[in-house]
Amino acid sequence: MSRPLSYIGVLTFLSILLLGCKEKNVLNKGIYEIIESDSGKIQTQRMHPVAKRLKELDVPGVSVAVIDDYRIHDLITFGNRDSLNFVNSNTIFQAASVSKYVTAIIVHQFISQGLLDLDTDVNQYLKSWKVPKNDFTQDTPVTLRLLLSHQSGLPSTNFDFDKNQGVPTLVQILNADSPAINEPAIPNAIPGSRWSYSNIGYALIQQILEDITDKSFQQIAKETLFIPLQLNSSTFQYPLPPNFENNEAKPHDKFGKEQPSQLELPAKAQGGLMTTPADLAKLTTEIMKGYENNSKTFSKKTVQRLLQNELELPFRFYNQKAFMGLGVLLIGENENLAFIHSGYNSPGSVCIVMGFPSIGKGAVISANSANGEKLYLEILATLANKFDWPNGQFFKH
């Protein structure tokens, strides 16, 4: 039985120090601190040991996969996955909304195989459920292009359910029928008229994939990506299979307290992936190779479609002008192009993927904390400086 964190604070900090110093890595000299100022976030030139920042930010653990020259350059871990155990390179984290990046890649593979089309009314693929017709969809249907780029007109809703009534099915979630607690997958704007981040839009993509294959989303992901790329620590199953459950990084709230995972719902495509940064880095490396027409898994056309610029976003992403691709956010262009997807799952798990396809550089970072975003921004800033990324030091003045 795990002891309360309050009883092991000193032990946890000591374990972080020991693990952080275990071997030399690209973060061994510390990471740049980012502070809040009246003008927003500012990257300082002060560097602190990762273990120190973990303690200051109440982040139990972090795992980092560094990509350089189209290969995994380093796997780095600090801290604890739960109250008793260290994070290691096999520790499985919630990918949160980075799941959408993986879902999008599956869709693009299906498109390349001629099984799906970007601009077909999705009701032509759906069997278990249909997007209801209303005034917004009278002339413009919902399509995969619009779903992948968050322009479908579907609501931006999170998911919950009545615990006393059992777990809802995916169709009940799409309908917003009890015991599901969310907005239904009914357009509340003309598809294509605006950008609006939508979790339920990706749940709808999951239903499309399941309907055209008659397979579970886990089986689809396994056959399309996990087996071909040997992503052996990745799954959309939860609770985790027996061979994974002893490596799970437990979520922690903003106070550093361990909390139970909240992944019971069958809607997985928007945020249900459990994986390691190493697996996500392996996938990302292969995507970048595909961009250079050097992948055995992804064609150049498939990757170009994923990274296709659909529209400029109505906000700046970490001080950058940002664009929406068909499954990822884009900053920069040409040789400076970067694709990014980040995610946060309540009660406390974060993840970010960043890749520069023209130069084969990037990183994947996961942390089991509601406070993990600040930590991963500091790690990205440090890696950007260390590996001469054209972007990533978002707050440097």
C-alpha positions as CSV (number, residue, x, y, z in Angstrom):
1,M,0.0,0.0,0.0
2,S,1.4,3.4,-0.9
3,R,2.2,5.8,1.9
4,P,0.8,9.3,1.6
5,L,3.1,11.7,-0.2
6,S,3.3,13.9,2.9
7,Y,5.2,11.1,4.6
8,I,7.8,10.7,1.9
9,G,8.5,14.3,0.8
10,V,12.1,14.1,1.8
11,L,12.5,10.6,0.3
12,T,10.9,11.8,-3.0
13,F,13.3,14.8,-3.3
14,L,16.3,12.7,-2.5
15,S,15.2,10.2,-5.1
16,I,14.8,13.0,-7.7
17,L,18.3,14.2,-6.9
18,L,19.8,10.7,-7.2
19,L,18.0,9.9,-10.5
20,G,18.8,13.3,-12.0
21,C,22.5,12.8,-11.3
22,K,22.6,9.2,-12.3
23,E,24.2,9.8,-15.6
24,K,25.2,12.6,-17.9
25,N,22.6,13.8,-20.4
26,V,21.8,16.9,-22.3
27,L,19.9,18.4,-19.4
28,N,22.6,17.6,-16.8
29,K,23.7,21.2,-16.6
30,G,20.1,22.4,-15.8
31,I,17.3,24.1,-17.7
32,Y,16.5,27.7,-18.3
33,E,14.0,29.3,-15.9
34,I,10.9,31.0,-17.3
35,I,9.3,33.6,-15.1
36,E,6.0,35.4,-15.2
37,S,6.2,39.2,-15.6
38,D,3.9,42.1,-16.3
39,S,4.4,41.6,-20.0
40,G,4.0,37.8,-19.9
41,K,6.4,34.9,-19.7
42,I,10.1,35.7,-20.0
43,Q,12.9,33.2,-20.5
44,T,15.8,34.1,-18.2
45,Q,19.5,33.1,-18.5
46,R,19.3,31.5,-15.1
47,M,19.7,27.7,-15.2
48,H,18.6,25.4,-12.5
49,P,18.9,21.6,-12.0
50,V,15.8,19.7,-13.2
51,A,15.4,18.2,-9.8
52,K,15.2,21.7,-8.2
53,R,12.6,22.8,-10.7
54,L,10.6,19.6,-10.1
55,K,10.4,20.4,-6.4
56,E,9.7,24.1,-6.9
57,L,6.9,23.4,-9.3
58,D,5.4,20.4,-7.4
59,V,6.0,18.1,-10.4
60,P,6.7,14.5,-9.2
61,G,8.3,13.2,-12.4
62,V,9.1,13.9,-16.1
63,S,10.3,11.9,-19.0
64,V,12.0,13.4,-22.1
65,A,12.9,11.9,-25.5
66,V,15.2,14.0,-27.5
67,I,15.3,13.7,-31.3
68,D,18.3,14.7,-33.4
69,D,19.3,13.9,-36.9
70,Y,16.1,11.8,-37.4
71,R,16.8,9.5,-34.5
72,I,16.3,9.3,-30.8
73,H,19.4,11.0,-29.3
74,D,18.6,10.7,-25.6
75,L,16.0,9.4,-23.2
76,I,16.0,11.3,-19.9
77,T,14.0,10.7,-16.8
78,F,13.7,12.5,-13.5
79,G,11.6,12.0,-10.4
80,N,8.8,9.7,-9.4
81,R,5.9,8.1,-11.3
82,D,4.0,7.5,-8.0
83,S,4.7,7.8,-4.3
84,L,7.3,5.0,-4.2
85,N,8.7,4.4,-7.7
86,F,11.1,6.2,-10.0
87,V,10.2,7.3,-13.5
88,N,12.2,5.4,-16.1
89,S,12.2,5.2,-19.9
90,N,9.5,2.5,-19.8
91,T,7.1,4.6,-17.6
92,I,3.8,5.0,-19.3
93,F,2.2,8.5,-19.2
94,Q,-1.1,9.9,-20.3
95,A,-0.6,11.5,-23.7
96,A,-3.7,13.6,-23.2
97,S,-4.6,15.6,-26.3
98,V,-1.4,14.4,-28.1
99,S,-3.7,11.4,-28.7
100,K,-5.3,13.6,-31.4
101,Y,-1.9,13.7,-33.2
102,V,-1.8,9.9,-33.2
103,T,-5.5,9.7,-34.3
104,A,-4.8,12.1,-37.2
105,I,-1.9,9.9,-38.4
106,I,-4.2,6.9,-38.4
107,V,-6.7,8.8,-40.5
108,H,-4.0,9.9,-43.0
109,Q,-2.9,6.3,-43.3
110,F,-6.5,5.3,-44.1
111,I,-6.8,8.1,-46.6
112,S,-3.5,7.0,-48.3
113,Q,-5.0,3.5,-48.6
114,G,-8.2,4.9,-50.2
115,L,-10.4,4.0,-47.3
116,L,-11.4,7.6,-46.4
117,D,-11.5,10.9,-48.1
118,L,-10.9,14.3,-46.6
119,D,-13.9,16.1,-48.1
120,T,-16.7,13.5,-48.1
121,D,-19.7,14.0,-45.8
122,V,-18.8,11.8,-42.7
123,N,-22.4,10.5,-42.6
124,Q,-21.5,8.4,-45.6
125,Y,-19.0,6.5,-43.4
126,L,-21.0,6.4,-40.2
127,K,-23.2,3.4,-39.3
128,S,-23.7,3.5,-35.6
129,W,-24.6,7.2,-35.4
130,K,-25.2,10.1,-37.8
131,V,-24.4,13.8,-37.5
132,P,-27.9,15.3,-37.1
133,K,-29.0,17.7,-39.9
134,N,-29.8,21.2,-38.8
135,D,-29.7,24.8,-40.2
136,F,-25.9,24.8,-39.9
137,T,-25.3,21.7,-42.0
138,Q,-28.0,22.3,-44.6
139,D,-25.5,23.4,-47.2
140,T,-22.1,22.4,-45.7
141,P,-21.6,18.9,-44.3
142,V,-19.1,17.9,-41.6
143,T,-16.0,16.3,-43.2
144,L,-12.7,14.8,-42.0
145,R,-10.8,17.9,-43.2
146,L,-12.9,20.0,-40.9
147,L,-12.8,17.6,-38.0
148,L,-9.0,17.2,-38.2
149,S,-8.5,21.0,-38.3
150,H,-11.1,21.9,-35.6
151,Q,-13.4,23.6,-38.1
152,S,-16.4,21.2,-37.9
153,G,-18.7,23.5,-36.0
154,L,-19.0,20.9,-33.3
155,P,-18.9,22.2,-29.7
156,S,-15.7,22.4,-27.6
157,T,-16.8,20.1,-24.8
158,N,-15.1,18.0,-22.1
159,F,-16.5,14.7,-21.0
160,D,-17.9,13.4,-17.7
161,F,-20.5,10.9,-16.7
162,D,-22.9,10.0,-13.9
163,K,-20.9,7.5,-11.9
164,N,-24.1,6.1,-10.4
165,Q,-25.4,5.1,-13.8
166,G,-22.4,3.3,-15.2
167,V,-20.0,4.2,-18.1
168,P,-21.7,5.5,-21.3
169,T,-21.1,4.1,-24.7
170,L,-19.4,6.2,-27.4
171,V,-22.8,6.7,-29.1
172,Q,-24.3,7.9,-25.8
173,I,-21.4,10.4,-25.6
174,L,-22.0,11.6,-29.2
175,N,-25.7,12.0,-28.4
176,A,-25.1,13.4,-24.9
177,D,-27.5,10.8,-23.5
178,S,-27.3,9.7,-19.9
179,P,-25.1,8.7,-18.2
180,A,-22.8,10.9,-20.4
181,I,-22.4,14.5,-19.3
182,N,-21.3,16.6,-22.2
183,E,-22.6,18.6,-25.1
184,P,-23.8,16.5,-28.1
185,A,-21.9,16.2,-31.4
186,I,-24.3,18.5,-33.1
187,P,-22.8,21.5,-35.0
188,N,-23.6,24.9,-33.4
189,A,-21.9,26.8,-36.3
190,I,-21.6,26.4,-40.0
191,P,-18.9,23.8,-40.7
192,G,-15.8,25.5,-42.0
193,S,-16.9,29.0,-40.8
194,R,-14.5,29.2,-37.8
195,W,-11.8,27.5,-35.8
196,S,-13.0,26.1,-32.5
197,Y,-11.0,23.3,-30.6
198,S,-13.3,20.3,-30.3
199,N,-12.7,17.2,-28.2
200,I,-16.0,15.6,-29.4
201,G,-14.9,16.2,-33.0
202,Y,-12.1,13.6,-32.4
203,A,-14.5,11.3,-30.6
204,L,-16.6,11.4,-33.8
205,I,-13.4,10.5,-35.8
206,Q,-13.1,7.5,-33.6
207,Q,-16.6,6.4,-34.3
208,I,-15.9,6.8,-38.1
209,L,-12.9,4.6,-37.9
210,E,-14.7,2.0,-35.8
211,D,-17.7,2.0,-38.1
212,I,-15.7,1.5,-41.4
213,T,-13.5,-1.3,-39.9
214,D,-15.9,-3.0,-37.4
215,K,-12.9,-3.0,-35.0
216,S,-12.2,-1.3,-31.7
217,F,-10.1,1.9,-31.7
218,Q,-7.4,0.1,-29.8
219,Q,-7.2,-2.6,-32.4
220,I,-7.2,-0.1,-35.2
221,A,-4.3,1.8,-33.6
222,K,-2.4,-1.4,-32.9
223,E,-2.7,-2.7,-36.5
224,T,-2.0,0.7,-38.1
225,L,0.8,2.1,-35.9
226,F,1.7,0.2,-32.8
227,I,2.7,-3.1,-34.4
228,P,4.3,-1.7,-37.7
229,L,6.4,0.8,-35.7
230,Q,7.0,-1.5,-32.7
231,L,5.4,1.0,-30.3
232,N,5.4,-1.6,-27.6
233,S,4.5,0.6,-24.7
234,S,1.5,2.3,-26.3
235,T,-2.2,1.5,-25.8
236,F,-5.7,3.1,-25.8
237,Q,-6.9,0.4,-23.3
238,Y,-7.7,1.6,-19.7
239,P,-7.4,0.1,-17.1
240,L,-4.0,-0.8,-18.5
241,P,-3.3,-4.3,-19.6
242,P,-1.4,-6.4,-16.9
243,N,1.9,-6.0,-18.7
244,F,1.6,-2.2,-18.5
245,E,-0.1,-1.4,-15.2
246,N,3.1,-1.6,-13.1
247,N,4.7,1.2,-15.1
248,E,1.9,3.7,-15.0
249,A,2.8,7.3,-14.0
250,K,0.0,8.4,-11.7
251,P,-1.6,11.9,-12.2
252,H,-0.9,14.6,-9.6
253,D,-2.9,17.7,-9.0
254,K,-1.4,21.3,-8.7
255,F,-0.6,20.6,-5.1
256,G,1.5,17.6,-5.9
257,K,-1.0,15.1,-4.6
258,E,-1.5,11.8,-6.4
259,Q,-5.0,11.4,-7.9
260,P,-6.8,8.5,-9.7
261,S,-6.7,8.4,-13.5
262,Q,-9.9,9.5,-15.2
263,L,-9.8,7.4,-18.4
264,E,-12.8,5.2,-18.0
265,L,-14.8,6.6,-20.9
266,P,-14.8,4.8,-24.3
267,A,-14.0,8.1,-26.1
268,K,-10.2,7.6,-26.6
269,A,-9.2,9.4,-29.8
270,Q,-9.2,12.8,-28.3
271,G,-7.2,12.0,-25.1
272,G,-7.0,8.4,-24.1
273,L,-3.6,7.3,-25.3
274,M,-1.2,5.8,-22.7
275,T,2.4,5.7,-24.0
276,T,6.0,6.6,-23.4
277,P,7.9,9.6,-24.8
278,A,10.2,7.0,-26.4
279,D,7.3,5.5,-28.4
280,L,6.0,9.0,-29.4
281,A,9.5,10.0,-30.4
282,K,9.8,6.8,-32.5
283,L,6.5,7.7,-34.3
284,T,7.6,11.4,-34.7
285,T,11.0,10.4,-36.1
286,E,9.3,8.3,-38.7
287,I,6.9,11.1,-39.6
288,M,9.9,13.4,-40.1
289,K,11.6,10.8,-42.3
290,G,8.4,10.6,-44.3
291,Y,8.6,14.3,-44.9
292,E,12.0,13.7,-46.5
293,N,10.6,10.7,-48.4
294,N,12.7,8.4,-46.4
295,S,10.2,6.4,-44.3
296,K,9.2,2.8,-44.8
297,T,5.9,3.5,-43.1
298,F,4.7,6.9,-44.1
299,S,4.7,8.2,-47.7
300,K,5.8,11.8,-48.3
301,K,2.2,12.6,-49.5
302,T,0.8,11.3,-46.2
303,V,3.0,13.5,-44.1
304,Q,2.5,16.5,-46.4
305,R,-1.2,16.1,-45.9
306,L,-0.8,16.0,-42.1
307,L,1.3,19.1,-42.2
308,Q,-0.9,20.9,-44.7
309,N,-1.6,24.5,-43.7
310,E,-5.4,24.9,-43.4
311,L,-5.8,28.3,-41.8
312,E,-4.1,30.8,-39.5
313,L,-5.2,30.4,-35.9
314,P,-7.0,33.2,-34.2
315,F,-4.4,33.4,-31.4
316,R,-0.6,33.4,-31.0
317,F,0.9,30.2,-29.7
318,Y,3.6,31.0,-27.2
319,N,4.4,34.3,-28.9
320,Q,4.3,32.7,-32.4
321,K,2.0,33.2,-35.3
322,A,0.4,29.7,-35.6
323,F,-1.4,27.7,-38.2
324,M,-3.6,24.7,-38.1
325,G,-2.6,21.6,-40.1
326,L,-4.7,18.5,-40.5
327,G,-4.0,17.1,-37.0
328,V,-1.1,19.3,-35.7
329,L,-0.4,22.9,-35.0
330,L,2.3,24.5,-37.3
331,I,4.7,27.3,-36.7
332,G,7.4,28.6,-39.0
333,E,7.8,27.6,-42.6
334,N,10.1,25.9,-45.1
335,E,13.3,24.7,-43.3
336,N,12.0,26.4,-40.1
337,L,8.7,24.6,-40.1
338,A,7.8,22.9,-36.8
339,F,4.7,20.8,-36.0
340,I,3.5,20.7,-32.4
341,H,0.8,19.1,-30.4
342,S,0.4,19.5,-26.6
343,G,-2.1,18.1,-24.2
344,Y,-3.4,18.3,-20.6
345,N,-5.6,15.7,-18.9
346,S,-7.4,16.3,-15.6
347,P,-6.5,15.8,-12.8
348,G,-2.8,16.2,-13.8
349,S,-1.0,14.9,-16.8
350,V,0.7,16.8,-19.6
351,C,2.5,16.0,-22.8
352,I,4.0,17.8,-25.7
353,V,5.4,16.7,-29.1
354,M,7.5,19.1,-31.2
355,G,9.3,18.2,-34.4
356,F,11.3,20.1,-37.1
357,P,10.8,17.8,-40.2
358,S,13.3,19.5,-42.5
359,I,16.2,19.1,-40.0
360,G,15.1,16.0,-38.1
361,K,15.1,17.5,-34.6
362,G,12.6,17.7,-31.8
363,A,11.4,16.3,-28.5
364,V,8.6,14.6,-26.6
365,I,8.0,15.5,-23.0
366,S,5.5,14.0,-20.5
367,A,5.0,14.9,-16.9
368,N,2.5,13.5,-14.3
369,S,1.5,16.8,-13.0
370,A,-1.1,19.6,-13.5
371,N,1.9,21.9,-13.3
372,G,3.9,20.2,-16.0
373,E,3.4,22.8,-18.7
374,K,5.8,25.3,-17.2
375,L,8.4,22.6,-16.7
376,Y,8.2,21.3,-20.3
377,L,8.5,24.9,-21.7
378,E,11.7,25.3,-19.7
379,I,13.0,22.0,-21.1
380,L,12.1,22.9,-24.6
381,A,13.9,26.2,-24.3
382,T,17.0,24.4,-23.1
383,L,16.9,21.8,-25.9
384,A,16.3,24.5,-28.5
385,N,19.4,26.3,-27.4
386,K,21.5,23.1,-27.1
387,F,20.5,21.6,-30.5
388,D,20.2,24.9,-32.4
389,W,16.5,24.6,-33.1
390,P,15.1,27.5,-35.3
391,N,12.3,27.8,-32.7
392,G,11.4,26.7,-29.2
393,Q,12.9,29.4,-27.1
394,F,9.4,31.0,-27.2
395,F,10.0,33.6,-24.5
396,K,13.6,34.6,-25.1
397,H,14.1,38.4,-25.2
